[in-house]
């Protein structure tokens, strides 16, 4: 069985605290993940750069976006072009489908962030084309503010005709893998097949509680506000704090996706 974390943020999210390279370095050396997806808020730039850089770290990356629909957030995966924010869930899913992608309902019913409710998800699944694209629901989210709602969300999510997914919703490196998804196989193509046929299983991580928020997220977030993020200059180099401008400039070197943005 392979293991994937399909909800990870980088510096291309307003609340991300690590560069693309830092995420890849951390996943390669400190996790047991086979596949990751980069899903920055309404931005695909970091995901495409991660896809380009992943082979140097011995990884496979699924490009994606956490799209802000008018009804809540949805993960758009296996796409290489942006999807506009502000559309309905149905219209968003149809746009993702046109790009050859799949959707997963992110942190449903989560307090403190824009989240889909189960009524909206069920209504969207009545659309025959959307049923082909909206294939999963985040049954477990290891993120900062959603962990306490997970038992209730899990109970309802398990009644949906969708692949059951666990993700970290990582905004700091230590969150990555704190919520993940088992699937038959080890490749992105095999993961896609598992999502489409609902043969995934959830792995629950620790998540981050109050102490971890104070110790890990808030300091990194404040450093981000002051212009510093965690970065990796080279797969053989250690993780270090770097100016955001330098990390972004480094990420642009060698990228082949610029023309498609």
C-alpha positions, 0 to 999 in steps of 0.5 A: 500500500502506498501513502499520500498526503494530498493537502500541503501548503507552501510559501505560495499560500498567504499562511504557508511558512515553507518554500517548495524546496523545503517541503520536498526536502522534509517529505523525502527525509522525514516522512514515509509518504510516497506521494504528495500534492501541493495545494496552495490557496487559489494558486498553482505556481508552487505546485507546478514548481514542486512537480518540476523539482520533485525528481531531484528529491526522489519524489512524485508530486501531484499538482493541485490547488485549494480552490475557494468556491463560493460554497467552501474550499475544495481540493483540485488535483491532477491539474496544471492550469489555474481554476478561478475562485468564487464559482459554485462547487458544481461549476468548479468541479466541471472546470476541474474536469475540463482540465482532466482533474479530480476534486476532493471536498476539503475539511467539510464543516470545519469551523474558522475557515470556508468549508463545504457543508454535507448538504452542498456536497450531496447536492453536487453529487446529484449532477452526473458529470460532477459525480465523475470529478468529485471523487473524495472527501477529507474524512480526517484533517490533521490541521490546526483548527479542525482536529476536534471536529474530526470524529463528527465529520468522519461519521458523516463522511463515511456515509458518502459514496466517495473515497475516504481521504486523510490529509494534513492540511500542513502549513508548517513542516511538522504537520506534513503526514499528520493525516494521510491516505493509504492506497493500492500501489505507489504511483500518482496514477495508481492513487488516481485509480484508487480515488476514482474507485473509492479504494483508499483508507485513512491514516490518522495522525496526531495533528497539532493541538494547542501546545503545538500551535503555540510552539510550531505554527505561531512562531513560523507564521510570525517569521513569515510575516517578517519575511522569513521562511524555511527553505532548502537550497539543494537536496543535499543541503540542510533546511534553513531560514531564508528571506521569502524573496530569496526562496521564491527567486530560487524556486524559479530557477529551472522551472519549465511551467512558466509559459502555462500559467 
